[in-house]
Amino acid sequence: MAEAQSDDYSAWVGRSEENRDTVTAGPLDRLAATLDRDDPRAGDGDAMPPLAHWLFFLPDIRQSEIGPDGHPKRGGFLPPVHELPRRMWAGSRIAFPGEIRVGDSIVRRSTIQSVQRKDGASGPLVFVTVRHELGREGEAAAIVDEHDIVYRGLEAPAVKASPKKAEPGQWRRELVPDAVQLFRYSALTFNGHRIHYDRDYVTREEGYPGLIVHGPLTATLLVDLVRRNASAARIAEFSFRAVSPLFDGNRMSVNATPPDADGVVKLWAANADGDLAMTAQAKLA
C-alpha cells in the first residue's frame, strides 16, 4: 500500500494484522509483584486478571528499527504521524465477554478503526483508534479492546493544568510511583518509550518535569483498586480516559465509588494536589 500524505491518513483505516502468543504464568506473577500484591503464584488454568492482556503480544521490532523516542519507527501498521512527535495512550474501552487462562494459545486481531485529525487548544492532534480482539483460535473473542492513541506536537506545552479537582473516593489508595516501578512496567510490556525511564530525554527533548507514569499502569492501578475492595467480583467492562500526566516521585491516588445497583464503579486517579489525572468506569458482572 502506498504511503499516505502527511495530512491524510485515511489509507490506514481498515488496515489489520494478526499476532499469536501463549499465556504463561511468569508475566502475571511479575505484574502482581509490580503492583505490590500478595497473590499466590499463577498456575495452569488460572484466569488472567483484567488488563493483563497488555503483557502479551509484545513487540519484537529489531533494534535498528527503533525511533528516537524508543518506539518503533513510524509507519507500518500504524500511520506515520511524523509531524507530531509526542505520542500517548489516550484511553481504552474494554469488554471481557470471556476468560483467557494460563496455558491458552491465543490470537489477537487488530484493526485500525479510525484516524482523526483535530485542532485542540494546544495545537494539532491526530487520534488513532485500534480495535483488538483476543481469544483462542476459532472461538469468539474473550477480550475486545478499543485503544485510542493521540499524537501531539512539541510546540504545545508539555503539561497543561487539569480541568478540575478530584475529591477523595470511598475506595482510595495513595502511592508514590518511582523510577523502578515505571522501569519494571516498561519491562513487563517491552515498552521502549523513553518518557517512562530516560529522565534526560523526557525533560530535555519533550519538556516534561519528570518520568511519566504509563497510562496503562495508572489504569491497571485503578482496576487493582477494584480487585482489592471487591475481590470476588468479575469485571465485565472497563474504560478509561487520560486527562493529565502523572510523574515519578510524586504522590498520587486511585479512587472509586462502590458499585451502584447496576454494578457500575466510577474511578479516577489524581496527583498530590488533587488534580484529576484519569477517569474510568468499571462494570461488575
N, C-alpha and C positions, 0 to 999 in steps of 0.2 A: 504494500500500500504506500502510495506516495506521501511524503511528509506534508502536513498542512502548513499554511502560512501561520506566522506567529500570532496573528489576531483572529484566527479561525481554526478551532479545534474540533469542528463538527465531524470530521472524518474519523475521529476516535470513538464517537458514540456507537455502541453496539459491539465494539471490539471485545473479545473474550479469550480466556485461557483456562486450562485445567492443570491442577497440581495434585500430587498424591503424597500421602505420608502415613505413618503408623504411630498411633498414640502409645507413648511409653510413660512409665511412672516417673522417671528422673526429673523431667521438667516440672511436673506437678509438685513434687517434693521440694524442688528449689524455689518455686513460686511461693509455696507455703512458708518457707524459711524467710524469703524476702519480705513477706507480709507480716512476719513475726507471729505466725500461727503455730499452735501446738497440736498439729494434726498427726494422726498415725500415718505411717508410710503408705503410699498408694500401691495397690496391687492389681493384678489382672482382674478385669471385670468391674472395677470401681468406676463410677460415673465421673466424668471430667467436670470440675466445678465451672460455673459460668464465667465466661471471658477467658478461660484458659486456652481456648482455641487459637488465641493470638500467639501461643508458644509454638505452634506447629506451622508447617508450610513456610519455613523460614527462607529468606532469600539466599541464593548461592552465587551471587554475581562475582565474577573474577575481580581481583584487586585492581587490575589495570582499567576496569570499567567503573570504578568508583569516582564520583564527582567531588568537587572541593568541599562540599558541605557534609560529606560522609555518606550521602545517599548514592544509589546507582545513578550514573549519568542519565540525564533526562531523555525521553524518547522511549521507544519500545512499546510496552503495553500501555503505560500512562502517557498522556500527551506531553510534549517537550516545552513546558512553560518556562523558557529560558529567561524571559524578560522580568520575571518576578521571583527573586532568589529565595525569599523566605517561604518555607513550606511547613504547614502544621496540620495536625489531625483535628478537624473542627468538631466532629461528633459522629455518632452512630445510632442506628435504630436496629435492635437485635431481637429476634424471636427464637425461642428454644422449643420447637414443637416436638422434638425427640431428645434422646440422650446419646452421647458418644462415650465409650468406655475404654479404659486402658486395655490395649491389645487390639483394638479395632484398626483395620486398614481403611483409610478414609480418602475421599476425593473432595477437592474444593473447585467449584466452577465459579469463575469471576467474570463479570460483565460490566463494562463502563456504561452506566445508565444515562448520565448527563454530564455536559461540560458547560458551565455558565460563566460568562464574564459580567462583572458588576463593578460599578463605581461607588466605593464607600467613602466615608468622611476622610479617611486617611489615604485615599488613592485607589488605583485599580486593583481588583481582586479577580481571581479565577477559582471557581469551585468545581471540583470533580467528584462525582458520586459513583462509587463502585459497589455493585451488589455481589456478595459472596454467598454461595450455597454450599454447605458442608454436610457430608453424611457418608454412610457406607455405600460402596458401589452398587448400583442397581436399586437402591432404596430412596424413599423420599428424604428430602433434606432434614437433618436434625437441628441445624442451626442456619438461620438466614441473617446475614449481617450487611446492612447498608451503611457504607463507610464514606464519610464526607471529608475531602481533603481541600484545604484552602491554600492558595499561593498569594503572597503579598510582596510588595516592592520594598527596597531598602530606604526609599525616600520618606516613608511613613515612620512616625515614632515607633520604636520597638515595643513599648508598653504604653497603653492608654488606660486612663482611670476606669475602674469597674463602674458600670452604670448604677449600681445600688449596693447597699449594705445587706449583709445576711444575718438574720437572727440565729441564736443557738437553737439546735434541734432537740427534740425529746430524746432521740438517739444521737449520741455525739462522741467523737473520739478526736483527741488532739495528738499531733505527732510532728516531728521535725525531720523531713526527708533530707538526707545528707548525700554527699557525692558517692559514697559507697553504695547506698541503696539505689541510686539512679544508675550507677555503673552495672550493678547486678541485674536490674531490669533490662537494661540495654543488652547485656549478655544473654539473658533468657530469650529475648526476642531477636537476637542477632541484628540489632538496630545500630548501624554505624553513624547515625545523625549526630554530628559533633556538638550540637547545642545541649546535649544531655551529659557530656563528660569532659569536653575540652573547654576549660574556662577561658583561655586566651582567645580561642576562636569566637565563642559566643559573645564575649564582651567587646572585642576589638572589631570583629568582622560584621556581626549582626546587631551590636549595640544594646544587648540585654545586660541587666545588672548582675546576673549570675547564671548558674546552670539551671535549665528549665526542667521542671518535673514533667515527665511524659504525660500527655493527655490520657492515654490508655492506662497508665499506672494510677492516675487520680480516679479514673472510672472504676478500676479494679478495687481501689481502696473503698469506694462508695459501695460496691457490691459486697465487699468484705464486711462492711458495717452491717448490712442486712443479714449476712450469714452469722455474725456474732450475736445479733439480737433476735433472730428468728431462724435458728439453726435447723429446725425441722421443715421449714417452708421450701418449696421449689419455686425458683424464679422462672416464670414463663416468658416474660418480655422485659427488656431493659433498653433505655435510650438515654443519651447524654448529649450535652452541647457545651463546648468550651466557651467561656466568657472572657477570662483574662488569665495570664500565666501565673504559675507558682514557681518559686525559686528555692534552690537548696539552702539549707542552713536557717531557714525561716519557719517559724511555727505555722502550721495550717490545721484546719479542722475539716472533718467529714461529718455531715449532719443528716438527719432524716426524721420524718414523722412516722409513727407506727402505721401499719396498713389500715386503710379505711374499710368500709363494709364491702367494697368491691375488690379488696386485696391490693389496692394501689398504694405504693410508698413513694412519697416525694423526697428527693435527696438533693443535697447541694454541698459544695466544697467552698471554703473561704480561706483567705490569708489571715495573718495575725491581727490585722486591722479590721477584720470583719468584712472586707471587700469580697464580693461574690466572684468565684473563680470558675465554677462549673455548676450547671443544673442537670438534674437527672430524674428519671422516674422508673420504678420497677413495678411489675405486675406479678403478684404471687398467685400461684395456682392453688 
